[in-house]
Amino acid sequence: MYHKNTLFIGKVLHMFDELQSTNEYAITLLSKSKPIEGTVISAHHQTAGKGQIGSSWLVEAGKNLTLSIILQPHFLPIPRQFLLNQAVSLAVVDFLRQFITTDIVRLKWPNDVYIGDKKSTGILIQNTISGTKIQNTVIGLGININQTKFPDSLPNPSSLALATGREDYELPELRQVLFACLEHRYLQLKAKQWTSLDQAYHKALYKLNEAHLFQSADGRFFKGTITGVTEQGLLKVDTDTGLQTFNLKEITFAKQ
């Protein structure tokens, strides 16, 4: 179990019963003031939570972790910003593996965290870039904890409760464990332990080196094998026509 004391993540915690979006609140806060690094905005309920590229994140009030963390990764070169995605994704994997068998917690590229074959976590990272540096980063996390029933519009949701059979997890306690996991991976990133992060990300990658049927954005179906992810975060897939790389939303797993 990670030691729950942190140096900076969560030392300033803004708690709300309800917000439209913790990420939007964090971005507004940054525009009006200078919050310290590690400031967290958390809500019992988000009415308009967002996922990647405008997708929504629907959760039941008071049963899950919905929060945003403000970071200042000035040290990270813009061409390597996918490393931040890797660090955050791994932190959530580390967190869930405190409670669930390690082997079934996986990362579905680029940053969905899966329990078995079902999605448990949504991650949205929004960077503010100034010149050649990342000025600020807002990391939005929605982690399903005690929720066991989900809207039909969500195709494959899961939660910590569904995975373990418990529905009484104490969210404040789990939040502190999450902060410790995030800080551990962020400090690893800051110390430029980039190879270690990349290796850990690939080790946790969902369906790595497994043949699968995919669908491209134009509706084409093809068989391929995920062989890894590039430094820029593109998915590498070995296909019948050779090795191809794909950006976010350019490829999905096809239903079989």
C-alpha positions as CSV (number, residue, x, y, z in Angstrom):
1,M,0.0,0.0,0.0
2,Y,1.3,3.5,-0.9
3,H,2.1,5.8,2.0
4,K,-0.8,8.3,1.9
5,N,1.2,11.4,2.9
6,T,2.1,13.5,-0.1
7,L,4.5,16.4,-0.6
8,F,2.2,18.5,-2.8
9,I,-0.7,16.7,-4.5
10,G,-3.9,17.3,-2.6
11,K,-2.3,19.6,0.0
12,V,-4.8,22.2,-1.3
13,L,-8.2,20.5,-1.9
14,H,-11.3,22.3,-3.1
15,M,-14.3,20.2,-2.4
16,F,-17.8,20.7,-3.9
17,D,-21.1,18.9,-3.7
18,E,-21.7,19.5,-7.4
19,L,-19.9,21.0,-10.4
20,Q,-20.5,20.9,-14.1
21,S,-16.9,19.9,-14.6
22,T,-13.9,19.8,-12.3
23,N,-11.6,20.4,-15.3
24,E,-13.5,23.5,-16.3
25,Y,-13.4,24.8,-12.8
26,A,-9.6,24.2,-12.6
27,I,-9.0,26.0,-15.9
28,T,-11.1,29.0,-14.7
29,L,-9.1,29.0,-11.5
30,L,-5.9,29.1,-13.4
31,S,-7.1,32.1,-15.5
32,K,-7.9,34.1,-12.4
33,S,-5.2,33.2,-9.9
34,K,-2.0,31.2,-9.4
35,P,-2.9,28.0,-7.6
36,I,0.0,26.0,-6.3
37,E,1.1,22.8,-8.1
38,G,-0.9,19.8,-6.8
39,T,-4.1,21.8,-6.2
40,V,-7.1,19.4,-6.5
41,I,-10.7,20.2,-7.3
42,S,-13.1,17.4,-6.4
43,A,-16.8,17.1,-6.7
44,H,-19.3,14.6,-5.3
45,H,-21.2,14.9,-8.6
46,Q,-20.3,16.2,-12.0
47,T,-23.2,17.3,-14.2
48,A,-21.2,17.7,-17.4
49,G,-18.0,15.7,-17.0
50,K,-16.0,15.3,-20.2
51,G,-13.8,12.6,-21.6
52,Q,-11.5,12.6,-24.6
53,I,-12.5,14.8,-27.6
54,G,-15.8,15.9,-26.2
55,S,-17.2,12.6,-25.1
56,S,-19.2,12.6,-21.8
57,W,-18.4,10.9,-18.6
58,L,-21.6,9.8,-16.8
59,V,-21.4,8.7,-13.1
60,E,-23.7,8.4,-10.2
61,A,-23.5,11.2,-7.6
62,G,-21.4,10.5,-4.5
63,K,-20.2,7.0,-5.5
64,N,-17.1,7.7,-7.4
65,L,-13.9,9.7,-7.5
66,T,-14.3,12.7,-9.8
67,L,-11.5,15.3,-9.6
68,S,-9.0,17.4,-11.4
69,I,-5.3,18.0,-10.5
70,I,-3.3,21.1,-11.5
71,L,0.3,20.5,-12.4
72,Q,3.1,22.6,-13.8
73,P,5.3,20.3,-15.9
74,H,7.6,23.0,-17.2
75,F,10.4,20.5,-17.4
76,L,8.7,18.3,-20.0
77,P,9.6,19.0,-23.7
78,I,6.4,19.5,-25.8
79,P,7.4,16.7,-28.2
80,R,7.4,14.3,-25.2
81,Q,4.2,15.4,-23.6
82,F,2.7,11.8,-24.0
83,L,5.0,10.9,-21.1
84,L,2.6,12.8,-18.9
85,N,-0.2,10.7,-20.2
86,Q,1.8,7.6,-19.4
87,A,2.6,8.7,-15.9
88,V,-1.0,9.6,-15.0
89,S,-2.4,6.4,-16.6
90,L,0.1,4.3,-14.7
91,A,-0.8,6.1,-11.4
92,V,-4.4,5.0,-11.8
93,V,-3.3,1.5,-12.6
94,D,-1.1,1.5,-9.4
95,F,-4.1,2.8,-7.5
96,L,-6.5,0.1,-8.6
97,R,-3.9,-2.6,-8.2
98,Q,-4.0,-1.8,-4.4
99,F,-7.4,-3.5,-4.4
100,I,-7.6,-5.8,-7.4
101,T,-5.6,-8.6,-8.8
102,T,-2.7,-7.0,-10.8
103,D,-3.2,-9.0,-14.0
104,I,-6.7,-7.8,-14.8
105,V,-6.0,-4.0,-14.5
106,R,-4.8,-2.8,-17.8
107,L,-4.3,0.4,-19.9
108,K,-6.3,0.6,-23.1
109,W,-4.5,3.1,-25.3
110,P,-4.2,5.9,-24.9
111,N,-5.4,6.3,-21.3
112,D,-8.5,4.3,-20.5
113,V,-8.0,2.1,-17.5
114,Y,-9.7,-1.3,-17.8
115,I,-10.6,-3.9,-15.2
116,G,-10.7,-7.1,-17.3
117,D,-12.4,-6.1,-20.6
118,K,-14.4,-3.2,-19.1
119,K,-13.7,0.5,-18.6
120,S,-13.3,1.8,-15.0
121,T,-11.7,5.1,-15.5
122,G,-11.8,8.2,-17.8
123,I,-8.8,10.5,-18.0
124,L,-8.7,13.9,-19.7
125,I,-5.4,15.8,-19.8
126,Q,-5.6,19.5,-20.9
127,N,-2.2,21.3,-21.4
128,T,-1.7,25.0,-21.7
129,I,1.4,25.7,-23.8
130,S,3.4,28.9,-23.7
131,G,6.2,29.2,-26.2
132,T,8.2,26.0,-26.0
133,K,7.0,24.9,-22.6
134,I,3.9,23.4,-21.0
135,Q,2.8,26.1,-18.7
136,N,0.0,24.3,-16.8
137,T,-1.7,20.9,-17.0
138,V,-5.2,20.0,-15.7
139,I,-5.7,16.3,-15.3
140,G,-9.3,15.2,-15.0
141,L,-10.0,11.8,-13.5
142,G,-13.2,9.9,-13.2
143,I,-12.7,6.6,-11.4
144,N,-15.7,4.3,-10.8
145,I,-15.6,3.1,-7.2
146,N,-18.9,2.2,-5.5
147,Q,-21.3,2.4,-8.5
148,T,-22.7,-0.9,-9.7
149,K,-25.4,0.3,-12.1
150,F,-24.7,2.3,-15.2
151,P,-26.7,3.9,-18.0
152,D,-27.3,1.7,-21.1
153,S,-25.5,4.3,-23.2
154,L,-22.2,3.2,-21.6
155,P,-21.1,0.2,-23.6
156,N,-18.7,-1.6,-21.2
157,P,-18.5,0.1,-17.7
158,S,-17.0,-1.4,-14.6
159,S,-16.1,-0.2,-11.1
160,L,-14.0,-1.2,-8.1
161,A,-17.2,-2.4,-6.4
162,L,-18.2,-4.7,-9.3
163,A,-14.6,-6.1,-9.4
164,T,-14.4,-6.8,-5.7
165,G,-18.0,-7.3,-4.5
166,R,-17.7,-4.4,-2.1
167,E,-19.8,-1.2,-2.3
168,D,-18.7,0.6,0.9
169,Y,-15.3,2.1,-0.1
170,E,-14.5,5.3,1.8
171,L,-13.9,7.9,-0.9
172,P,-11.8,10.3,1.2
173,E,-9.5,7.4,2.1
174,L,-9.2,6.2,-1.5
175,R,-8.6,9.8,-2.7
176,Q,-5.5,10.0,-0.5
177,V,-4.2,6.7,-1.9
178,L,-4.7,8.0,-5.4
179,F,-2.9,11.3,-4.6
180,A,0.1,9.2,-3.4
181,C,0.1,7.1,-6.6
182,L,-0.1,10.2,-8.7
183,E,2.7,12.0,-6.9
184,H,5.0,8.9,-7.1
185,R,4.6,8.6,-10.9
186,Y,4.8,12.4,-11.4
187,L,8.1,12.6,-9.5
188,Q,9.4,9.7,-11.6
189,L,8.5,11.8,-14.7
190,K,10.2,14.9,-13.2
191,A,13.4,12.8,-12.4
192,K,13.4,11.9,-16.2
193,Q,13.0,8.2,-15.5
194,W,11.3,8.1,-18.9
195,T,12.5,4.7,-20.0
196,S,11.1,3.2,-16.8
197,L,7.7,4.9,-17.3
198,D,7.5,3.8,-21.0
199,Q,8.4,0.2,-20.1
200,A,5.8,0.1,-17.3
201,Y,3.2,1.6,-19.7
202,H,3.8,-1.0,-22.3
203,K,3.8,-3.8,-19.7
204,A,0.3,-2.7,-18.7
205,L,-1.0,-2.1,-22.2
206,Y,-4.3,-3.9,-23.0
207,K,-4.1,-6.4,-25.9
208,L,-0.4,-5.9,-26.5
209,N,1.0,-8.5,-29.0
210,E,-2.5,-10.0,-29.4
211,A,-4.1,-10.4,-32.8
212,H,-7.4,-8.5,-33.0
213,L,-10.0,-7.2,-35.4
214,F,-9.9,-3.4,-35.7
215,Q,-12.1,-0.7,-37.3
216,S,-10.7,2.5,-38.8
217,A,-12.4,5.8,-38.7
218,D,-13.6,5.4,-42.3
219,G,-15.4,2.1,-41.3
220,R,-12.8,-0.3,-42.8
221,F,-12.3,-3.5,-40.9
222,F,-8.8,-5.1,-40.7
223,K,-6.8,-7.6,-38.6
224,G,-3.7,-6.4,-36.7
225,T,-1.6,-6.8,-33.7
226,I,-0.7,-3.9,-31.3
227,T,3.1,-3.8,-31.0
228,G,3.4,-0.7,-28.9
229,V,3.1,3.1,-28.8
230,T,5.5,5.7,-30.3
231,E,7.1,8.5,-28.2
232,Q,4.4,10.9,-29.6
233,G,1.6,8.6,-28.4
234,L,0.6,7.0,-31.7
235,L,-0.6,3.4,-31.6
236,K,1.6,0.9,-33.5
237,V,-0.3,-1.9,-35.2
238,D,1.2,-4.6,-37.3
239,T,-1.2,-5.3,-40.2
240,D,-1.3,-7.4,-43.4
241,T,0.0,-4.4,-45.2
242,G,2.8,-3.6,-42.8
243,L,3.3,-1.6,-39.6
244,Q,0.9,1.3,-39.3
245,T,0.5,4.1,-36.7
246,F,-2.8,5.6,-35.6
247,N,-3.8,8.7,-33.7
248,L,-6.7,9.1,-31.2
249,K,-10.1,8.2,-32.7
250,E,-8.5,6.8,-35.9
251,I,-8.9,3.2,-34.8
252,T,-11.1,1.2,-32.5
253,F,-11.4,-2.4,-31.4
254,A,-14.1,-4.0,-33.6
255,K,-16.7,-6.2,-31.9
256,Q,-16.2,-9.9,-32.5
